[in-house]
Amino acid sequence: MEKIEHVKNLLIKIYGEKKGSLAFKMILPLIEKNQIKKNQQEAYFSEKDIYLITYGDTLNKKGEAPLNTLLNFSKEYFKDVFSDIHILPFCPFSSDDGFSVIDFCAVNPELGTWEDIKAFSSDFKLMFDLVLNHISAQSEWFKKYLEKEEGFEDLAIEQNLETDLSLVTRPRSLPLLTEFTKKTGEKVNVWTTFSSDQIDLNYKSIDVLEKMLKALFYYVKHGAKCIRLDAIAYLWKEIGTNCVHLTQTHDMVKLFRALLDVVAPDVILITETNVPHNENISYFGNGSDEAQMVYNFTLPPLLLYTLMKGDASILSNWAKGLNCDSGSNTFFNFLSSHDGIGVRPLEGILSNDEIDYILERVKENGGRVSYKKNPDGSESPYELNITYLDALLNKKEKDGYDIRPFLAAHSIQYVLPGVPATYIHSILGSENWQEGVSMTKRARSINREKLQVDEVSKDLQKKDSMRSRIFSPLIELIKVRKKQIAFHPNSDFEILDMRSSVFAVARYGKGQNVYALTNVSPEKIKVPLNGSDIPANMVDLLTGATYSTEDLSLHPYQYLWLSEKC
């Protein structure tokens, strides 16, 4: 009863006494109907947790549903590697590669069926996207809004063109408002934060809240063990504010968490907020009332800069702050995803000149830079559109296809506190898909290539292919990582102060300490590992080789995971 009362109190805080009480009466039947009644596990996280991020149709085979192709490939190559698979939006959609949802409760028939989704659950846990900020302009919901059908009148956010919206934070350089004509002939301008095809939902309407909660519970019923709250930072709008990270938005996250604590306490919430670090981690709340995980958006661009410069000083200093006050939440550590590499998370960490250095390197390597509009009308870089592999390939040099920096990046990602996630195009060693950009006219297509699974499998069998040279060592890294209690997402850690060209972290688990060292430079260096409690000889968990900690050297981009000899 206490948890139910907490839900009611949150609704009243968000909507006021009268409207909040009405919302509670409306939601109570949903809670009763959707009870899964599972006991919460002892802990949300384990060192065995590692996510694969992929679209449902990244891998294709003629005559086979893409979801079935993905499952077959995953069972063959990823069964003992990834614990969870994040299948990016698989609902019917009209644009943005799935993030303009037409029907939240359907599977895109071009991908497969709900039975195909369910088939994954025997071998993997699943993350679903709840694209809750907006819906497709071609959806039935929006059509009903334009027809002024009961229950849909307040679906969208109408705004007078004369209203001063200059304070609103913009993730794009596109217009904030889009004009539509209702069935009555009335013309209205509605909020479209991300594109004219993506209609922002009006959460001041409890009818909208009810619809989205039904979608949330539907996903849980259909096997979601983790719910990704897409673009959550922009959820609530108040004129005269920047309309990002508002108190009401955080209260909505608390509401989703409180409802899942009642209905399905084992299901994890993760927030997707491509913003500066301190804003990002605000979605942990007090450690137990908002998201269990937040995307670690600063890691991808900062690690990229580290390896481009061969200097880990800034990364090491930043990583010292990766503490979570609660064992109930942790970071979601990723390097690449379906989106570009965010630039805003570097604000306050790198100077403009340092950021410009990254932009130029990305352009030299065939990438693109996307921009956002600022309140003063100017534009600033928002994200880098390039595969993580291409971003780290120095194609000006004779060894331009040296993959060691790319592998070194993952060696660091996998040893940081948190749960690691790997994008399918990273583990498959995919390069920039320039043809895709030409076809779609969208920069983000550069790392969203659609692959033929038979060709991928053939490449993986060739030891000298780019895919094989990347796939095999990354698979080995993951398998070794999963066996180390010291790499539990919430185990203690210490960033070690060593040479600027070395990133070093000590992870302290129950009965195991691991010292992970990575040379981020192209030079061989000596890095003695000193300390009264450090053994004179340690074993590299990755190779089984024994090293003297007093006379330790690292080759260019070499990484070691050292632990006491058994």
MIKE-437713 format. One record per residue (C-alpha): residue number from 1; x, y, z. Coordinates in steps of 0.001 Angstrom, whole numbers, plus 500000, padded with zeros to 6 digits. Example, Ala and Ser with C-alpha at 12.3 -4.5 7.8 and 13.67 -1.06 7.14 Angstrom:
residues 2
 resi      x      y      z
    1 512300 495500 507800
    2 513670 498940 507140
//
This chain:
residues 566
 resi      x      y      z
    1 500000 500000 500000
    2 502900 502337 500709
    3 504159 502035 497122
    4 500667 502666 495729
    5 500340 505735 497930
    6 503690 506969 496576
    7 502290 506736 493037
    8 499271 508785 494083
    9 501425 511434 495766
   10 503571 511803 492648
   11 500507 512266 490468
   12 499168 514946 492801
   13 502557 516685 492803
   14 502643 516720 489006
   15 499004 517535 488261
   16 497597 519084 491420
   17 495111 517622 493901
   18 492014 517396 491702
   19 493609 516332 488410
   20 496163 514117 490150
   21 493470 512231 492067
   22 491549 511750 488821
   23 494701 510439 487148
   24 495222 508004 490034
   25 491694 506613 489673
   26 492350 506199 485966
   27 495709 504468 486462
   28 494740 502172 489364
   29 492980 499624 487088
   30 496099 499539 484887
   31 498234 498675 487906
   32 495869 495908 489000
   33 495601 494506 485476
   34 499341 494432 484788
   35 500767 492988 487996
   36 503571 490571 487158
   37 504228 489850 490839
   38 507873 488887 490667
   39 510165 489366 493610
   40 512936 491860 493067
   41 516289 490196 492594
   42 518968 490755 495206
   43 520754 493205 492937
   44 519945 494820 489625
   45 523403 494313 488185
   46 526152 491741 487745
   47 529614 491591 486191
   48 527998 489245 483653
   49 525772 492035 482320
   50 526739 493354 478906
   51 524400 494703 476236
   52 524343 494435 472473
   53 522747 497419 470704
   54 521223 496714 467295
   55 518403 497454 464925
   56 516068 494572 464206
   57 517105 494636 460558
   58 520843 495306 460759
   59 521339 491700 459613
   60 519297 490409 456689
   61 518792 487188 454765
   62 516594 486697 451736
   63 513309 485003 452558
   64 513735 485368 456323
   65 512249 487844 458791
   66 515094 490134 459981
   67 514283 489512 463646
   68 514639 485794 463017
   69 517946 486407 461222
   70 519191 488466 464167
   71 518185 485769 466623
   72 519882 482989 464679
   73 523085 485023 464342
   74 522985 485980 468032
   75 522511 482389 469149
   76 525479 481309 467042
   77 527917 484109 467889
   78 526633 485891 471020
   79 525055 483198 473219
   80 527743 483310 475916
   81 528821 486870 475189
   82 525941 489316 475605
   83 523430 488984 478414
   84 520999 491545 477008
   85 520034 492772 473552
   86 518700 496258 472956
   87 516552 495936 469851
   88 516108 499531 468707
   89 512522 500652 467906
   90 510795 497782 466145
   91 507327 499310 465891
   92 505761 500552 462635
   93 507255 503990 461924
   94 507253 506787 459365
   95 510752 508313 459731
   96 513946 508565 461800
   97 514705 504849 461468
   98 512023 503864 463954
   99 511907 506818 466334
  100 508759 508251 464734
  101 506377 505597 466031
  102 503043 504942 464348
  103 501792 502243 466731
  104 503479 501556 470077
  105 501889 498141 470505
  106 502694 496591 467135
  107 505803 495073 465589
  108 506794 496371 462171
  109 505709 493503 459877
  110 508825 494081 457761
  111 510855 492945 460803
  112 508684 490138 462126
  113 506113 489571 464855
  114 505738 489619 468623
  115 506456 485890 468511
  116 509843 486704 466944
  117 510526 489149 469786
  118 509468 486595 472372
  119 511834 484005 470862
  120 514849 485997 472122
  121 513854 485568 475764
  122 515141 481982 475973
  123 518720 483153 475508
  124 518823 486923 476145
  125 517154 489604 478200
  126 515699 492453 476158
  127 515710 496250 476242
  128 512806 498051 474529
  129 512569 501714 473602
  130 509700 503734 475008
  131 509748 506669 472585
  132 507715 508789 474920
  133 508462 512382 473876
  134 506770 512188 470488
  135 504717 510172 468034
  136 504504 510001 464250
  137 502459 512620 462427
  138 501092 509652 460458
  139 499873 507778 463525
  140 496217 507074 464256
  141 496586 509031 467479
  142 497560 512208 465657
  143 494860 511691 463038
  144 492320 511477 465855
  145 493781 514665 467339
  146 493277 516475 464014
  147 489734 515113 463928
  148 489190 516391 467499
  149 488103 512938 468664
  150 487284 512602 472360
  151 490317 511627 474430
  152 492732 512993 471820
  153 491909 516723 471877
  154 494973 517559 473976
  155 497379 515053 472438
  156 499697 517670 470918
  157 501064 520952 472267
  158 499567 523880 470395
  159 501501 527138 470421
  160 500839 530662 469177
  161 503509 531830 466736
  162 503876 535099 468639
  163 505018 533300 471806
  164 508647 533894 472700
  165 510293 530467 472578
  166 513877 531692 472372
  167 514817 530075 475717
  168 513855 526591 474576
  169 516812 524201 474296
  170 517028 522879 470744
  171 518651 519559 469808
  172 518198 520343 466121
  173 518431 523273 463716
  174 514918 522542 462428
  175 511863 524690 463287
  176 510362 524030 466715
  177 506754 524447 465522
  178 505002 522839 462562
  179 501659 523887 461089
  180 498837 521372 460638
  181 495188 521736 459615
  182 492455 520117 461659
  183 489394 518488 460100
  184 487410 521632 460892
  185 489796 523713 458769
  186 491456 525295 461805
  187 495203 525762 461383
  188 497378 525085 464427
  189 501086 525168 465166
  190 502276 522264 467309
  191 505580 521429 468975
  192 507846 519198 466913
  193 511138 519209 468805
  194 512912 516691 466579
  195 511224 516937 463163
  196 507957 517896 461494
  197 507030 514200 461451
  198 507539 513782 465205
  199 504718 515351 467199
  200 505586 516159 470812
  201 503105 514596 473227
  202 501362 516816 475757
  203 501916 515275 479182
  204 499788 517944 480837
  205 496942 515778 479537
  206 496238 512771 481729
  207 494744 511090 478662
  208 498236 511161 477116
  209 499718 509820 480349
  210 497248 506933 480374
  211 498055 506025 476753
  212 501807 505979 477363
  213 501479 503981 480578
  214 499499 501393 478662
  215 502416 501200 476211
  216 504887 500860 479114
  217 502947 498015 480697
  218 502446 496369 477305
  219 506212 496237 476826
  220 506722 494718 480246
  221 504074 492084 479499
  222 505897 491289 476256
  223 509242 490604 477868
  224 511080 493901 478304
  225 513575 493654 481168
  226 514901 497165 480567
  227 512950 500193 479322
  228 514889 502948 477566
  229 513260 506352 478068
  230 514108 507996 474764
  231 514715 511773 474668
  232 513324 512002 478210
  233 514949 515375 478954
  234 512475 517219 476697
  235 509304 515602 478025
  236 507641 518519 479839
  237 507249 522019 478395
  238 506776 525287 480272
  239 506892 528613 478436
  240 509574 530901 479854
  241 511953 528015 480619
  242 514482 526074 478566
  243 512034 523120 478572
  244 514736 520601 479391
  245 515268 518681 482677
  246 512270 520417 484247
  247 511137 519314 487711
  248 508018 517804 486174
  249 510179 515708 483844
  250 512090 514265 486788
  251 508793 513661 488572
  252 507551 511751 485529
  253 510640 509521 485649
  254 509940 508988 489348
  255 506376 508065 488440
  256 507484 505475 485884
  257 509946 504058 488426
  258 507314 503960 491175
  259 504833 502185 488898
  260 507400 499579 487835
  261 508351 499054 491486
  262 504726 498016 491997
  263 504019 496183 488742
  264 507390 494705 487750
  265 510163 495478 490261
  266 512779 493546 488241
  267 512430 495826 485201
  268 515132 498471 484845
  269 514689 502054 483634
  270 517463 503720 481640
  271 517433 507374 480629
  272 518792 508654 477322
  273 519936 512263 477738
  274 522640 513475 475366
  275 523661 516413 477562
  276 526586 517559 479760
  277 527626 515087 482464
  278 526132 516762 485546
  279 522774 517190 483808
  280 522909 513589 482658
  281 523515 512032 486066
  282 520668 514051 487602
  283 518410 511244 486344
  284 519803 508950 489043
  285 517628 511011 491390
  286 518398 510197 495012
  287 519780 506810 494008
  288 516552 504860 494330
  289 513714 506954 492929
  290 514593 507563 489234
  291 516588 505579 486660
  292 518660 502555 487604
  293 520984 503354 484675
  294 521911 506450 482683
  295 523774 506494 479395
  296 527349 507629 480067
  297 527306 510151 477213
  298 530604 511822 478095
  299 532613 508628 477671
  300 532434 508202 473846
  301 533705 511658 472799
  302 536168 512007 475687
  303 537731 508616 475041
  304 537898 509499 471347
  305 539820 512668 472187
  306 542097 510715 474529
  307 543180 508289 471824
  308 543451 510986 469165
  309 545860 512950 471373
  310 547593 510017 473063
  311 546965 511629 476443
  312 544714 510191 479162
  313 545056 513065 481650
  314 541607 514608 481145
  315 539888 511237 480887
  316 541523 510045 484105
  317 540540 513167 486000
  318 536929 512923 484799
  319 536696 509192 485534
  320 537544 509782 489188
  321 534011 511120 489586
  322 532214 508039 488279
  323 530869 507107 491674
  324 527290 506122 492372
  325 525952 506742 495848
  326 523661 503743 495605
  327 524123 500106 494664
  328 520764 500371 492935
  329 522066 502344 489961
  330 525052 502522 487678
  331 526361 503897 484389
  332 525546 502449 480970
  333 528959 502619 479321
  334 528933 502716 475536
  335 531206 504051 472802
  336 528985 503881 469756
  337 525290 503551 469053
  338 522731 504071 466315
  339 523120 507824 466850
  340 526211 509927 466401
  341 528827 510669 469048
  342 527508 513496 471211
  343 529490 516718 471479
  344 527514 518523 474187
  345 528672 516092 476915
  346 532154 517595 476509
  347 530972 521022 477683
  348 532989 522106 480716
  349 535507 519295 480174
  350 537238 520216 476913
  351 537913 523707 475537
  352 536439 524881 472245
  353 539845 524430 470605
  354 540071 520847 471865
  355 536571 520114 470579
  356 537448 521676 467224
  357 540427 519321 467025
  358 538057 516346 467270
  359 535717 517819 464651
  360 538542 518234 462156
  361 539829 514702 462707
  362 536322 513322 462206
  363 535901 515243 458948
  364 539310 514038 457721
  365 538180 510459 458333
  366 535031 510790 456252
  367 532642 511745 459043
  368 530198 514605 459376
  369 529242 517054 462099
  370 525594 517788 462924
  371 524610 521077 464545
  372 521957 522391 466901
  373 520368 525818 467075
  374 521182 528070 470069
  375 518830 530633 471685
  376 520767 533509 470062
  377 520216 532027 466610
  378 523751 530691 466226
  379 524605 527028 465730
  380 526981 524770 467627
  381 528096 521152 467070
  382 525702 518592 468473
  383 527057 515227 467362
  384 529697 513527 465233
  385 528387 511208 462541
  386 531010 508535 461977
  387 531625 504936 463005
  388 533813 504716 466096
  389 536247 502593 464102
  390 536678 505197 461361
  391 537004 507978 463919
  392 540136 506288 465282
  393 541721 505231 462004
  394 544543 507573 461025
  395 544162 507244 457271
  396 546846 509835 456557
  397 549516 507461 457798
  398 550823 504312 456133
  399 549375 502342 459033
  400 546040 504051 458587
  401 544155 500828 459190
  402 545763 500182 462552
  403 542894 498867 464676
  404 544829 498952 467963
  405 543418 502332 469128
  406 539888 501006 468534
  407 540553 497896 470581
  408 542251 499967 473278
  409 539135 502125 473519
  410 537037 499059 474295
  411 539562 497796 476824
  412 538941 501018 478760
  413 535173 500947 478285
  414 534921 497410 479662
  415 536848 498114 482888
  416 535057 501292 483990
  417 532420 501109 486729
  418 529061 500434 485126
  419 527411 498094 482652
  420 529049 497982 479200
  421 527149 498058 475905
  422 528493 497428 472425
  423 526904 498522 469160
  424 526628 495726 466621
  425 528511 497704 463957
  426 531410 498128 466383
  427 531823 494458 467193
  428 531400 493621 463501
  429 534073 496138 462505
  430 531847 498151 460173
  431 533247 501231 458483
  432 531477 504410 457358
  433 528429 503681 455209
  434 528810 506560 452792
  435 526371 505014 450341
  436 523687 505099 453018
  437 524198 508809 453611
  438 523862 509442 449876
  439 520659 507399 449730
  440 518904 508836 452784
  441 520433 512342 452836
  442 520809 511843 456608
  443 524206 511988 458295
  444 523192 509421 460933
  445 522883 506735 458273
  446 526682 506552 458221
  447 526674 504003 461055
  448 523323 502311 460358
  449 524288 500051 457452
  450 521993 497142 456584
  451 524130 494017 456205
  452 523643 490652 454530
  453 524229 488071 457238
  454 525848 485525 454908
  455 528460 488060 453830
  456 529160 488989 457450
  457 529576 485328 458401
  458 532002 484785 455531
  459 534052 487807 456615
  460 534199 486515 460176
  461 535689 483258 458919
  462 538553 485131 457229
  463 541230 485751 459858
  464 542707 488700 457947
  465 539430 490533 457292
  466 538683 493792 459129
  467 535608 492264 460708
  468 537453 489206 462004
  469 540424 491207 463317
  470 538028 493237 465444
  471 535367 490667 466272
  472 537625 488006 467785
  473 539561 490194 470272
  474 536405 492039 471374
  475 534587 488762 471969
  476 537545 487582 474039
  477 537599 490825 476043
  478 533938 490422 476895
  479 534211 486763 477836
  480 537155 487432 480160
  481 535445 490464 481665
  482 532316 488507 482583
  483 534342 486111 484755
  484 535846 488797 487017
  485 533965 489705 490202
  486 536107 492842 490364
  487 534253 494128 487285
  488 530890 494099 489016
  489 529233 497387 487911
  490 529166 498698 491473
  491 532476 497385 492781
  492 534930 499890 494215
  493 537435 501511 491916
  494 540404 503844 491966
  495 541824 505796 489035
  496 545592 505439 489298
  497 547864 508414 488688
  498 550477 507239 486222
  499 551987 508626 483044
  500 549729 510850 480959
  501 549810 508314 478138
  502 548326 505592 480354
  503 544787 505155 481573
  504 544876 502971 484678
  505 542108 501861 486989
  506 542087 499466 489920
  507 538871 497522 490470
  508 538292 495949 493864
  509 535904 492993 494060
  510 535131 490418 496716
  511 538354 488455 496880
  512 539791 489887 493672
  513 541649 493046 492674
  514 542296 493874 489018
  515 544653 496569 487746
  516 543693 497545 484201
  517 546285 499549 482279
  518 545942 500875 478721
  519 548581 502716 476719
  520 546612 505339 474756
  521 549654 506455 472751
  522 551610 505155 469726
  523 554824 504987 471787
  524 556235 502165 473922
  525 556413 503277 477542
  526 557607 502049 480937
  527 554918 502069 483625
  528 556008 500478 486897
  529 553011 499647 489053
  530 554077 500631 492550
  531 552331 500216 495851
  532 552833 498428 499146
  533 549833 496171 498558
  534 550634 495380 494914
  535 552292 491968 494316
  536 555674 491905 492599
  537 554305 489610 489901
  538 550839 489568 488401
  539 549044 487674 485647
  540 547357 489286 482648
  541 543826 487892 482645
  542 543644 488267 478873
  543 546736 486325 477869
  544 547821 484374 480952
  545 551289 485955 480779
  546 553071 486892 484012
  547 554422 490428 484425
  548 556765 492022 486931
  549 554945 495056 488275
  550 558264 496737 489115
  551 559531 496475 485537
  552 556428 496938 483448
  553 556315 498203 479852
  554 553409 498724 477486
  555 553670 498601 473721
  556 551682 501144 471643
  557 547978 500822 472509
  558 548634 497690 474572
  559 546281 496908 477434
  560 546712 494597 480422
  561 544226 493380 482999
  562 546522 492356 485844
  563 545489 490279 488824
  564 547262 488201 491445
  565 548689 484925 490268
  566 546434 482046 491256
//
